[in-house]
Amino acid sequence: MDDSEQRENKREVLSWCMYDWADSAFATTVMAAVLPVYYSQVAGAHLPGNTATVYWGYTVVIALLISALMAPIMGAIADYSGVKKRLLLTFAAIGIFATALLFYVKTGNWFTASLFFIFGNIGFMMSEVFYNALLPHVAGPENIDSVSIKGYALGYLGGGILLAINIAMIELMSDKILATRLSFVSVSVWWALFTVPLIMNVKEPGKNINYSPDVNLVTAGFRRLSVTFTELRSYRQLFLFLAAFWIYNDGIGTIIKMAAIYGAEIGIGQTALIGALLMTQFVGIPFTFAFGRLARYIGTKNSILFGLFVYALISVSAYFMQTAVHFWILAFMVGTVQGGTQGLSRSLYGSMLPRGKTAEFFGFYGMSSKFAGIVGPLVFAVISQSTGSSRLSIFSLIAFFIVGALLLSRVDVQKGLESALEKT
């Protein structure tokens, strides 16, 4: 590879990573920090008891269910017709627009907040399917771990910077509700602006060799999905990893989505909640890179297992949480493992994929995380509704980390890599 090709490759890798910077604004401000608190204290202000927490849990479940149903078929269509990048941008546009509409959510508008969040989350989740599917095309086997980790680190930084700006805006403006609504608009602008490098510099991988313009893409997608289900069974280690990821990522996702509204329910103030989650973003940057280095010494799988052990400690500790200080400590612990665990999970999965089927198999990856992601928030909401408190809900998440870790420990990574090479 000559100097010009190396520069072009570096530019493509950086542009791919910048999408993590772009859409992580949604993950931090809308999904994790600001909207859950706003939903509890403003949009759901007229709801009795912990009903806002319960409704938020069901809102997350609906958004994940729709995305889970869409992910595999859209992935198959993307691989067959060569439109990974185009579909990424289409769903990003849906998410950006729905996020901007959150500006119109005011006191008591919990249903509208749920509706706009569902569409925003679908745009975010589905664009991530195609974003992940581009990873094996912009990175080779020798640097896929480092590129995936770099994307997560830039996501932490970008999402953290905008969250810091939004916190300052909420604290400094006299009208806190207006400031919060403006923060949702800032997410949509940020997301759109920093998607431009991907538009400009990341190449579309191309069509499947069997592509025909006369074939109905939806029909072809369903047919390809059926074939993929059959083929997946021949990738035993990949399938086993998916099962493990399906379970432990559900626990991780539930902590991300429910932590702020859980904190609000037990009486922790908005400033402390959002500030602690902001800290998580910046703590996550060096620790995400540290996980990348750790993987070189003890292996990718063992590094993920270590992260799951820390998550199990977090879910147990959260049961006993009483004060804002406790929330800050647990937020710090999440920051040490969140980016590294998820970044290495993505790269480990990507390394065991046949190169010609990345979108449809990342569609399964997206489907597994979304279908699995339904269970955690649903369990959280049901337990909260039946007990009138969310403490047992947060404690129950330990089961996801223990079972997921046990399954992951049985994955033979070397066999998975060899299988991917044989069948590419």
N, C-alpha and C positions, 0 to 999 in steps of 0.2 A: 504494500500500500504506500503510494507516494505521499508527499507532504500535503498536496491539495486534497487528496482523498481523506487523509487523517483529519484535516481541518473540517471537512464537510461532515465526517462521521461525528466529531466532537460537537459540532453545531447541532446535528440532528439529535444526539443524546441529550444535550442541554435543553433543547427545545421540547423534547419529550418530557424531561424532568420538570420543566416549567409548568406543565399542566397540573402536576401535583401542587405546585405553588398556587395555581389559579383556583382549582376547585376545593382546595383545603379550607378556603375561606368559608365555604358552605358548611363543611364539617365542624369547624370551630365555632363560628358565630351563630349559625342557624341550628345545626344539629345538636351540638354539645353544650354551649354556654348561654347564649342570650335568649333564643326562642323558648327553650324549656322553662326558664324562669319567668319570662314574659307571659307564656301560656298559663302558668300556675297563678301568677299574681295579677294579671290584667285580662287576658282573653278569657280565662276561666274564673275570673274574680267572683262571679255569682254562683259558682258550683259549690255544693256543701262538702265539708270534710276533706278527704283525700281524693275526691272524685276527679279533680284535674289531673292528678298523677295517673289514675286509672285510665282516663280518656287519652292521655298522652301515650301511654303504653299501647293501647289499642290502635291509635293513629300510626305509630311506628310499625305495628304488625301489618296493617293494611298496606302501607307503602312497601314494605319488604315483600309481602305476598305477591303483589302485582309485578314488582321487579323480578322476583324469582320465576314467575311464570313466563315472563318475556325473555329472560336472559339466554336460555339455551337455544331457542328458535332463532332469535336475532343473531346470535353468534354463528349458527350454522349458515344463515343467509349471508352474513358478512364474509365468511370464508369462501363460500361458493361464488359469490359475485364480486369479491374484491372491493368492498365498500366499508372497511373497518373505520377508516378515518372519517369518511362522510357520515356514518352513523354516530360516531363519537360526537361530531359537531352538531348533529341534529338533536341528540338528547341533551347536550350541553345547553343548546339554545332553549329547550323546554325548561330545564332547571333554572337558567338565568332569568327567564321571563316570570316563572312562578315565584321565585325568590323576591323579585321586584314587587310583585303583587302583595307580599306580606306587609308592605307599607300601609295598606288599607285596613289592616286588622286593628281594631280598637277594643275598648273595654266590653267584655261579655261576648266577643265574637269568636268563641272557642271553635265552633264548627268551621267557620271560614279559615281560621288559622290551621286547623287540621287538613282541610281541603288543599290549601296552597302548599302546605308542607309536603303532603303526599305527592303532588305533582313535582315539586322541587326535588324531593328525594328520589323519585323515579328518574328524573333527568340526571341527577348526580350519580346514582348507582349504575344506571345503564351506560352512561358515558365511561364509567370506570371499567366496565367489561371490555370495551373496545380499546381503551387506553392500556389496560393490562395486556391485551392481545397483541399490541404493537411492541411490547417489550422484547420478545425473542427476535424481532426483526431489526431493532436498533442496537441490540447488544448481542455479543457472541458468548459462547459457553465460558470463555475465560474471564469475562467481566460482568456477567449477568447479575451476580450478587451485589457488586459494588454499584452498578447502575440503578438497581432496584432500591438499594439503601439510599443512594443519592436523591432519588425521587421522593422518598419518604421524608428525608431530612429537609429538603427544600419545601415540602408540604408543611412541615412543622414551622419552618421559618416564615413562609408566606402567610399561612393561617394565623400564626402568632402575631405578626406585625399588624395585620388588619384588625385582629381582635383587640390589640393594645390601642389602636386608633379609636375603635368603637367604644372601648371602656372609657377613654379620655373624653370622648364626645358625650357619653351618657352622664359622666360625673360632672362635667363643666356646664352643660346646658341646664337651664332652670326647668324646662319641660322634659322630664325624664322619658315620658311615653313617646313624645315626638322624636327624641334622640334615639330611642331604641328602634322606632320604625325606620328612621333614616339609616340606621346600621344595616338593616336588611337590604336597602337600596345599594349601600356601599359594597355589599357582597356581590350583588349582580354585576355591578360595574367592574369590580376587581376580577371576577371570574371571566367576564368577556374580554377584558383588556389583556390578561396574561395567557389567554388561549391563542392569541395571535402568533406567537413563535411556533407553536405546533402546526398551525395552518400553513405558515410560510415554509417551514424547513423539514417537517417529517413526511416521508414518502408513503404513499399508499402501497402496501405490499403487493397488490395485484390479484387477479382473478384466479379461481381454481382452474386447472387445466381442462376440466370437463365442462366449463361454463359455456352456455349457449344463450344468446340474447332472446331466443324464442321460448325459453323455459320460464314458467311462472315462478318467481322467486319465493313466494310463500310456500307453494307446493314443494319446490326443490328444498327449501329450508326444513320442512317437516320430514321429507324423505331423508335428508342428510342427518337430521336429528336422530331418526330411527337407526340409521347405520352407526352413528356415533355411540348410541347406547350399547349396541352390540360390540363395537370395537373397544369401548372402555373396559369391558370385562377382560380383555386380553392384556391390559396394562395393570397387572395385579397390584404392584407397588403404588402406582399412581392412584388407583381406586382406593387403596387402603389409606393413603395420605389424605384423599378427599374426605373420607369418612372422619378421620381425626380432625381435620380442619373444620369440617361441618359442625363439629361439636365444640371445640375449644374457641373458635372464632365467634360462636354465638355468645359465649360468656364475655369475651372482649367487647363485642358490639353492644351488649346490654349495658355494661358498665359505662361505655362512652355515651350512650343515648339516655340513660336513666340517672346518671350521677347527679346532675344539676337539679333535676326536679325532686329527687330524693332528698338532697340537701335542703332545698327550699321547704319541703314538707316538714322536716324536723326542726325548722326555725333558723337556719343559717341565712344571713342576709345576702342580698343580690351582689353587693360589691365583693364580699368575701368569696362567694361562689365563682363569679366570673374571673376574679383575680387569681384564684387558685388554678382554674382551668387555663388561664393565660400562662401561668408559670409552667404548667404541664407541657405546653408547646415548646418553650425555650429550653426546659430541661431535656426534652425529647431530642433536640438537635444533636448535642454531643453524644448522648447515650445511644442514639440510632447508629451513628458512625462507630461507636464502641462495639455495638453488637456485630457490625460488619467485620471488625478486626477479631472479635471473639470467635466468629465462625471459622476463621482461618486456623485457629489453634485447636478448637474442640469439635469443629464440624457444624454445619448448618443445623442439622436436626437437634443436636445436643444443646445448641444455643437457644433454639425455640423451646425445648423442654425446660431450660432454666427460666425463661420468661414466664412459662405457665406456672411454675412453682411460685414465683413472685405474685402472679395474679391470684393464686389460691390464697395466699396470705392476705392480700388486699380484700378479698370478698369476706373473709372471716373477720378482719379488723373493722370493716365497714359496719358490721352488725352492732359493734359497741360504740360507734361514733356518736359524740354528743355535742362537740363544739366546733367552731370554725377552724381552730388549730388542728384538730383531728382531720378535718377535711383537707387542709393544706398538706398535711403529712401524707395522706393517702394519694392526693393528686401528684405529689412528688414521686411517689413509688410508681404510679401509673406511667409517668413521664419517662422513667428509667427503662421500661420494657415495651411500651406500646409500639413505637415505630420500628424497633429492631425485630420484635416478634412478627409483626405483620409484613415487614419488608422481606425478611428471610423466608417467610411462608410463601410469598409470591414468587421469589426467585427459585426456591426449591421446587415448587410446582412447575414453573416455567422450564426448568432444566430437564424435567422428565417428560416433556411434551415432544411429539413428532412435529417438525417445523412447519409442515404444510397444513396443520389443523389447529393453529393456535387460537383462533377466535372461537371456534366451536368448543374446544376444550376449556378455554377460559370462560366460555359461556356456562359450562358445567361448574367451573370454579365459582363464578358469580352466582349461579343458581344454588349451589350447595351452601354458600355463605348466606344467601338471602333466605332460603327455606329454613336453614338452621337458625338464622337470625330471627325468625318468627317466634321460635320456641321460647327463647330467653325473655324478651319483652312480654310475651303472652303469659308465661309463668309468673313474671314479676307483677303484671297487672292483676291476674287472677288471685294470687296470694294477697296482694295489697287490698283488693276488694273484699276478700273473704275475712281478713283479719283486722282491717281498718288501719293497718300500719305496714310500712314497707321494709321493716328490719329483717323479717324472715325472708322476704323476697331477695334482698341483696345477699344474704347468707347462702341461699340456695344455689347461687352461681358457682360455688366451689365444686359442685358435681360436674359441671361442664369442663372445668380445667383438669380434674382428676381423670375422667373418662377419656377426654381428648388426648391427654398425655400418655395414657396407657396404650391407646391405639397407635399414636405416633411412634412410640418406642418400638413397635413391631415393623415399621417400614424399613425395608432394605434399600437404601438410597442408591447404592452401587448397581444393584439389579435394575432399579428403575431407570438409571441413566443408560445402561446397556440396552434395555428394551426400547427406549426412545430412539437410539442410534440405529438399531436393527430394523425398525419399522418406519424410519423417516423416508 
